[in-house]
Amino acid sequence: MIRLANKNILKIRTYKPGKPIEEVKRELRLKDRVIKMASNENTLSPSRRVLGAIKRKLNDLNRYPDGGCFYLKRAVSTMLRLEPENLIFGNGSDEIIILALKAFTKKGDEVIVARPTFLIYEIASLIQDLKVKVVPLKGFRYDLDKMAEKLSEKTKIVFIANPDNPTGSYVTGKELDCFMKKVGKDTIVFLDEAYYEFAKNMKNYPKSIKYLKAKNVIITRTFSKIYALAGLRVGYGVARKELISAMNKVREPFNVNSLAQAAAVEAVNDNKFVSKTLKLTATGKQYLYKNLESLGYDCVKSATNFILVNLKRNSKLIYRKLLKKGIIVREMSQWGLKGFIRVTIGTMSENKRFIKALKEV
Ligand SMILES: Cc1ncc(COP(=O)(O)O)c(C=O)c1O
């Protein structure tokens, strides 16, 4: 028996990611094409332009990557009209969550999270031996009034996924303005905008960059979703220079690999690919809403590339039956949402196959 120094570790339920395609094929001995609609990835492969950049970098794999992500920092700072010193890159935006916790909290501090939301906030906070205050969602949306009520001088970070995963809902600019006014000077508001590009044109979606000057705010975005680079792991944080500098101190020196950096530099300027993804997602979403609702299921309206669906029946059984048909969705019991699945929007043929299979099972 090993004695854990941090008893919080015992409270952690190991994160179960969506099943990989190869695993499903192996376990169920499936010969036909398996489709994954489980992890909110981009269903499209990276563009030829991005693949070209990756190939050009292959010969340099004997070298360590650029620890400062110079070219990527330049590309993203130009896109956001910020200084390169306002940016930090991570092995996925997930890593920025961990860097923020390492840099700005110590044992016994408090964080505030919603539930259900992206599970990593709670898991990473427990690993840091922090006290996690939980605020339930209200009508599948963040309840910022209740979250503000939980603020205290011990609160070091408040995590807000905007849009949220698994619901796909978002908090508006007005709601966020109101919340920000209540946040003290020693608290960081962590705005996780992993699905920013899908949501930015939604009605009243906040322009979060404006908070950077006056407040302790860290905004994260990712290359895993709209830019179709989930397998390479690269995301970034935006904040005031002093916050970025503190997170750089606790960062592993070569945390973003060189293929990810090369791909991301190219992807940032690939507007054609971004438009294609947005179009595919918008059409797919309308198709899925219409068909799911006509089957009698409730969909939570989503500002992202996925939909939370209330099947109102045994979702575990339906999940398993869909798996046998070569379709991987996410069953939501892990989030405490019994009877729900979350489905990532696919290509039109994937969406159709999913609806057909759902009807059959
Ligand atoms: C809300 C949210 N934040 C962060 C992430 C992690 O993204 P990354 O691949 O950049 O680590 C995800 C991934 O699903 C997410 O849903």
The ligand as an SDF file (V2000), in Angstrom:
LIG
                    3D

 16 16  0  0  0  0  0  0  0  0999 V2000
  -14.3650   23.1740  -22.8830 C   0  0  0  0  0  0  0  0  0  0  0  0
  -13.1050   22.5310  -23.3050 C   0  0  0  0  0  0  0  0  0  0  0  0
  -11.9470   23.0580  -22.9190 N   0  0  0  0  0  0  0  0  0  0  0  0
  -10.7660   22.5260  -23.2760 C   0  0  0  0  0  0  0  0  0  0  0  0
  -10.7180   21.3960  -24.0480 C   0  0  0  0  0  0  0  0  0  0  0  0
   -9.3830   20.7880  -24.3490 C   0  0  0  0  0  0  0  0  0  0  0  0
   -8.9090   21.1450  -25.5480 O   0  0  0  0  0  0  0  0  0  0  0  0
   -7.4080   20.8540  -25.9720 P   0  0  0  0  0  0  0  0  0  0  0  0
   -7.4730   19.7900  -26.9800 O   0  0  0  0  0  0  0  0  0  0  0  0
   -6.9380   22.1730  -26.4940 O   0  0  0  0  0  0  0  0  0  0  0  0
   -6.6300   20.4440  -24.7560 O   0  0  0  0  0  0  0  0  0  0  0  0
  -11.8840   20.7880  -24.4830 C   0  0  0  0  0  0  0  0  0  0  0  0
  -11.8430   19.5520  -25.2820 C   0  0  0  0  0  0  0  0  0  0  0  0
  -12.7590   18.8650  -25.5100 O   0  0  0  0  0  0  0  0  0  0  0  0
  -13.1100   21.3660  -24.0950 C   0  0  0  0  0  0  0  0  0  0  0  0
  -14.2650   20.8100  -24.4490 O   0  0  0  0  0  0  0  0  0  0  0  0
  1  2  1  0
  2  3  1  0
  2 15  2  0
  3  4  2  0
  4  5  1  0
  5  6  1  0
  5 12  2  0
  6  7  1  0
  7  8  1  0
  8  9  2  0
  8 10  1  0
  8 11  1  0
 12 13  1  0
 12 15  1  0
 13 14  2  0
 15 16  1  0
M  END
$$$$
